[in-house]
Amino acid sequence: MKTEELTTIEHLSNFLEGTQAVAFTISSDKDKRYRWLQRELVRFDYLSLNKPDKGIVIRYLLKVTGYSRQQLTRLIAQYRKTGRLSRQQRTTAGFKRRYTDRDIRLLAEMDEPHDTPCGHAIKKLCERAYQVFGQSDYETLAGISVSHLYNLRQSKAYQRQRRTFEKTRPKSSTIGERRKPCSNGQPGYIRIDTVHQGDLDKQKGVYHINVVDEVTQFEVVCCVERISERYLIPALEQLLETFPFVVQVLMAIYSDPPTANNFDPP
């Protein structure tokens, strides 16, 4: 059964209650959908119906069109006012850009010779360019806020105009303290030295762990696969059990640069 066979309010009520078999398809084209909606309002003489019958027609239109109640209410109000339904397509932009691509290029050109200073500094430079030196191109940028200036720096137009790269900043490591232990002539002050054997055919070599007492020069050597807690803790436990005296202090002396997973000696 097609929707055209729903000719009375009773048919619509049965359809909404699920007792009336019906097949319906609505075009995805908005103009055709508006024309169909107007035709249905005219066919059931919506404006002359009483309030309960209008509610049935609205429920029918909601189910078939998939519109929200608010959108359908606006369309019915338009039909009541003008007697027809038509699309009111908005073709203009909703907001006018205050800072154009030209302003962003000027900002990038101002940043480049000054090595991208802070927002307050570049804002003051734009103000001086306009107010002191009379460069009218900077009139818009002279009134920009500092926070929005950083937004423009993150825009695609700015990134296409100028890219900045920062060198990696060195950071001090707190993994271990590199100094000679002060033993005061007592045994038990241990130095630990790690040496990487080297790689062979892209296979990682082992690390030699050399443990020496500062006073007695008692020495123990072992090998581990990696410089990490997983491998170093069992090796150190065995080394500490090997010494014939109580170990007081462990000092690590790295021959190779320590990695992020290096064991932090006590």
N, C-alpha and C positions, 0 to 999 in steps of 0.2 A: 504494500500500500504506500502511495506517495503522500507527501504533505498536502498536495492539492485536494486530496480526498477528505481532509479534515475541514469540514465546512461549518460546523456549529460549535458553540461553546461546550456542549455535551461531549462532542467528539474530542475536543481538547482535554476535557476533564478525564475522560477514559484513557487518553494517551498518556497523560501525566501520572495516572494511577497504575499504568503498566498493563491495562486490560485491552488496549487497542494496538494491534500490530501495525507498525509503520516503518518505512525505510526512508532516510533523508540524508542528503549530502548538501553541504553549503560550500560555495566556491571560496577559495582563499583570496580572491581578488576583492579588495575592499569596496570598490564601486559596485560590483555585482551584489555583494552582500548587503550594502545599503539599499539597493533597489529591491532586493527580495524582502528586506525588513519593512520598507515602505509599502510594498504590495500587500504584505500580511496585515499591516495596520489598517490599510484601506479595506481589505477583504472582510475583516471582522468588524469594521466600522468602530474602531477602538474608542473614538472620542465620544460616541453616544452610548457606550456601555455603562452599566452601573459598576459600583466599586468592586463587588465580588467577581464579576465577569472580567473586569480589567485585570484583577490579580491573576486569574487563570491564563489570560493572554500573555501577561508578563512572564509567568512561569514557563509557558510554552516557548516564548522567544528566548528566554535565558537558556533553556535546555538545548534548543536547536542551534543557536548562534554561538554559545560558549562565552558570550560577553559577561562582564561583571554587572552586578545590579546598578552600581553607580554609572557605568558607561551607558547601559540601556536606558536609565532614567534621563540622562542628558540627551540621548537621541530622541526619546519620546517627547521631551520638552521642545526640542527643535522642530519636530513634526507638528506639535500642537501650535507652535508660534508661526511657522511658515507654511505648513501643509505639505512639506516634502523633506526628504533627507538628502544631504549632500556633504561631501567631504570638505573639511576646512583644513587643507594641508598647509602647514607652516613651512615656508621655503627659506626664510631668513635665519641667520644664526641667532641662537638664544642670547648670547653675550658677545659684546664687542671687546676685542683684545685691546688692552691698554698698552702693553709692551709688545711691539711687533718684532719680527725677525731682524729688522734694521736696528732696533735698539739693542737686541742681543748681540749683534755683530759689533756694535760700538762698545758694548761692555767687554767683549772678548779682546778688542783692540786696545782698550784701556788697561786690561789685566796683563797683557803680554809684556809691555816694557817695564811694568812694576812688579813682575814675578808673582802675580796673583796675591795681593795683600789681603788683609782681613776686610770684612764687609764694611765696617765703619770707615776705613781708610779709602776704599774705592768709592763709597758714597760721597765722601768729602771731595774727592778728586772730580767726580761728575758735577758736583755743585759749583766748584771753582771754574770748571770748564765753561759752564753756562753763565754764571753770575759775574765772574771776574774777567774772563777772556772772551765772553760774548759768543761762544760756539752754540748756536741755536740747536744743533743736532742733539745736544745733551739735555734739552729742556725736560723731556719726559724722565730720563734717568736721574735728573737732579732731585726729583721728588720721590724716588723709590724708597721703600723701607729696606732695612738691612736684611730682614728675614726673607723677603721676596727676592732680594738680590741673589741669595744663595739658591733659591728655587730656579732662577734663570740660569745659573751656572750648571745646574743639573739637567737642563733641557737638551733635547737632541740638536737644536739649532746651534747652541753654544758648543756642544761636543764636536759637531762637524767643523766648527770654526777653529777650535783650539783644544788640544789635549795636553794634559800635564802628567809627567811621570816623576815619581819620587824614588830616590835611591833607598835601598834597604837600610834601615837604621840599626846599628849594632846594639846588642843588648847583653849586658853582663850576665854571666851564668852563676847561679848559686849552688851548683851541683857539689862542688868540693872546694876546699881552701888549699891553695898551693903554697906551702911553706915548709921549711925544715922543722921537724918536731923538736921541742926542747926537752931532752930526756934527763938532764941533770945527772948523767952517769948511771942511770938505772935502766935495766933491760925492760922490754915490754912496749917500747915505742916503735911501732911498725910502719915502714914505708911500703906502699903498694904501687907498682909500676905496670902499665899495660902496654903491650906492643903488638900491633897487628902483623901477622905473618905475611899478608898480601893475598891477592886473588890470582887464580889460575883457571884459564878457560871459562871465564865468567862465573866461576864458582868461588863463593866467599871463603876466605881463609880463616883460620882460628886465631884467637887472641891469647898471647902468652901473658900469664899473670906472675909477676916476680915480686915476692914478699920478703923483705929484709928487715931484721931488727937493727935499730940505729946504733946500739952499743955493742952487742955481741956479734953482729953481722951474721947471725943465724938466718939462713936463706931457704925458702921453699918456692918451688916453681910448679905451676900447673897450666892447663890450657882449657879455654871455654869456647863455645861456638859463637856466642854473641855477648856483647857488653850490655846486659840487662839484668833485672832482678831475678828472672827465671833461671838464669845460668850462674850468676855471680853468687847468690846467697848459698846454694849448696857447696860451691867451691870454697867460699870463705869459711864456712863452718868446718870443712875438713882441714883447711889451713890452720885455723885457730886451735884445733885439737892437736895439731902436729907440734906446736911450740912447747918447749919444756918449762915455760914460765908463764905467768899471768900477763895477758896483753892489756896494756893500759890505754894506748891511743893508736888509731889507724889513720894514716895520712896517705891520700891518693895522689900519685904523680902521673898524669896522663901523658903518654907519648903521642897518642892520636887524639884529634879533637873529639870531645865527648858528644854523644848524641842525646836526643831528648829523653830516651829511655835508659840512660846510664844509671847505674846504681849509685845512690848517694851514700857514701861511707859515713859511719857514725863519727 
